[in-house]
Every structure is written in C-alpha cells, then in structure tokens.
C-alpha cells in the first residue's frame, strides 16, 4: 500500500547536459496521520553523484504536502548508453514511541520493513533537445495540460482531505476551538495548492527557457 501520492511519476530531462537542471516533485499525504519519508536513488554506477535532492528526508502532516527539488548536475551524456535511473520514495507512519531527537533515518532503521511503503519515481534522460518547431509547441501544450491535470488532481485530493478533516470534529463533538483549528488547516492546505500551482508553472517556464537555449545552442 502506498501512503503518499507522488506527482509527477516521471522526471524528464533534456539536453544540453552542460548545466544544472531542476525538477519539482510533490508528495501528498492523504491520511489522517503524520508520515515520514526518505528518498533513495537507484542506479548501477556512480551516477548518484550527478543528482542532489532537497530535502531527502522529512515529515508530512495529515492532509498536507511537501515539495522536493531534484537537481541534475552537468555531466557527459552518452547517446549510446542506456540510462536506468529511478528514485525510490520510502514512507511510513511516524511512530508515537520514537525517541526524542531521533533522526528520520534512525527511525526508518528501527522499524520493520513491513511498516514501510514505497513509491517509484522514474527518471528519463532524453537524447534530443526539447523541440521548438510546430510539433515542439504541441508538445509544450501537452506538457502544460499535464501540469494542469496534475494540479487539478491534487486540488481534488485536497478537497477530499479537507472534507474528511472538517467532518471528523463534527462526529466527535469536539470543542469549537478544535473546529477553528481545523478550518485554519483547511485554509492552509488550499493556499498550499495555489502555491504549488505557481511553483509548477514557474518551473515549467524555466524548462521552456532552458530548452529554447538548447535549441539555439545546437543549431
């Protein structure tokens, strides 16, 4: 069972690979418990030196999300080589009996593998620059539609999570203070959706500008 909803599920990078490229990944916790996560890069060589992840561990509050920036450093891309890179996102419910000050990595080492969930994040390294002809513009439109669809899916998940969070206090007859706190959490979650959409559009714009430079560079 996957505890987190991950978007996107495939990270695509384009040449030229002589400069750093960044991609954002959103981790959504749709459960009513706090979730811990850590990212691992699965490669068969020393390619892990080419990637940086910030942050590579963390905790996500119930019905909240966390954004991760994955950067690909400059490296010598070989068109004849088959690159099989992917990240594994490990997640687990935060145990209530863990020691104060214990790091997230230490908590993962102390729990059973049966209590750890995994998501796979594929990495695709394209051999050709992002095209800017008519077909390339269509691809960019498809890329934009994909980002919008991801945003709408996350927004729907947020609405479902917010409804659950709003219904829970009513069923348990919680005090008005708790209901006010729940409303604050809901408003914060919806605000986070807007911020996520803004960052996604910003990164999409940066990707477009990078590939535009790549097209001029290779002419």
N, C-alpha and C positions, 0 to 999 in steps of 0.2 A: 504494500500500500504506500502511495506517495503522499507525504504530508504537505509538500509545497507545490504550488502551481508556478511553473517557470516559463517566462517568455522573454525573448524568443527561444525556441528549442534548437535553432541552428545559428551559429555565428559565422558570417561570411566576410572574408577579407579579400581585397582586390589589389593588384599591383598598381604602381611600383611599391616594392617592399623595402625601399631605402629610407623610410621614415616611419615613425610610430603611428599606429592606428588604434583607435579606441572604440569599444562597443559596450553598450549598457545592457545588463540583464536584470530583470525584475523578479524577485522572489515574493510570492504572496502566501501568507499563512491564513487559510480559510477556516481554521479550527478555533476552538474556544480556549486553547492552552498555549503557553509560550513555547516556541520552537527554537532549538539551536541548530546551526548549520555550519558546515565547513566545505570548502572546495578543494578538489584534488584534480590535477592534470594527469591524464593517462596517455603516455607516449612511450615509444620503444627506443628512444635515443635521448640525447641531452637537449631536446627541443624545449623542455620546460624552462630553459634559460631565456627563451625568447618571449615569455609571457610574464605579465605581472597582473595580480588580482588585488583589488582594493574595495572592500575588505575581503579577506579569505576566510574569516570566521565571523560569527555574530549570533545574535538572538533576535527573534521577531515576536512582537507582542501579538495577542489574539486579534484576528481580523485586521492585520496590518501587513505592510510590505517593507522590503528593503531593496535598495538599488546597489548593484555591484558593477564596477567598471573593470573590464578586462582589456588590457593593452597588449598589442603585439609589437614587439620591438623590431627594428630594422634587421634584416638577415638576408643571406644569399639564397634566393629562391631558385630551385632547380626544377625546370619544367618536366624533366624526365623522372623525377622522384615522386613516389606516391606517399602523400602525407595523410597519416591516420591519427589525427589529434582529436581528443574529446575531453571534456571536463566531467567529473562525477560530483554531484552535489549531495553530500550526506546530511541527513536531518534526523532529529529526534526530539521528543518532548523533553523539556527541561525537568529533570528530577527534582522533587521537593526536598530531598535529603542530601543534596550535594553540599560539600564543604564550602564555607565562606572563603572567597578569594581564589577558589579553584578555577583554573582556566577552562575555556571551552574544549580545547584539545584534550586536556586531562579528563574532563567529564566523558568525552567520547571513548577514551581508553578504558574507562572503568565500567561501561555498560556492556550488556550482551549485544552481539550482532543482530539478534532477533528484534531488538528495540530500535534499530537504525534503518531508516528508509533512504532510498537512492533515486536521484534523477540524473539522466544523462543529457549533457549539453554538447552537441556535435560542433566541430569546427571545420569550415570549408575554406580552403585557400585556392582562389581562382587563379588560373594561369593568364587570363586576358583581363585588361583593364575594363572598368565599368564603361560600356559603350554610351556615346553621346549622340549617335545618329537617331533617326526616327524610331528605330527599334529600341535604342537605348532609352529614349524618352518614354516609350511604352513600358519598358522595364522599370524605370523610375516611378511611373504611375502605379505599377503593380506593387512596387516596394512601399509607396505611400499608402496604398489601400491596405496592404498587410499591416502596416503600423497602426492605421486607424482601426482595423478589425481587432488587433491586439488590445488597443486602448478600450474599445467597446466591450470586449470580453472581460477585461479587468474591471471595468466600471460595473458590469453586471454582477461580477463576483463580489465587488464591494457592496452593491446594493443588497445582495442576498445576505452578506455578512452583517451589514448594518441592521437589517430586519431581524436577524437572529439575536443580535445584541440588544435590540430595543424590546423584543418580546420576552427575553429572559427575565428582566427585572419585574415585568408585569405578572409573570406566572408565579414568581417567588414572593410577591408583595414586598419588594424592597423599599426602603425609605426614599423620599423624594430626592435626597442628596445623591443617592446612587443613580437615580434616573437622570439627574442633571449631568453627572459624570459620564454616563453612557452617551448622552447627547453630544457632549464635548468630544468623546472618542469618535462618534459617527461623523461629526463635522470635520474633525481632523483627518479621518480616512478619506472623505470626499475631497478635501483640499489636497490630499496627497495624490489623488487621481489626477487632478489638474496639473500639479507639479510634475508628475510622471509624464503626462502627455507633452508638457512643454519641453522637458529634457529629451524625450524621444524625438520630437521634431527638431530640436537643436542638433542632436547627434546625426539625424538624417540629413540636415543641411550641411554639416561638416563632412559627411560621407560624400555628398554630391560634389562639394567643392574639391575634396581630395581627388575624386575620380576625374573631375574636369581638368585638374592639373595633370593627372596621369595621362589623359588623352593628348594634351598639348605636348607633354614630355616625350611621348613615344612617336609623335609624328615626324 
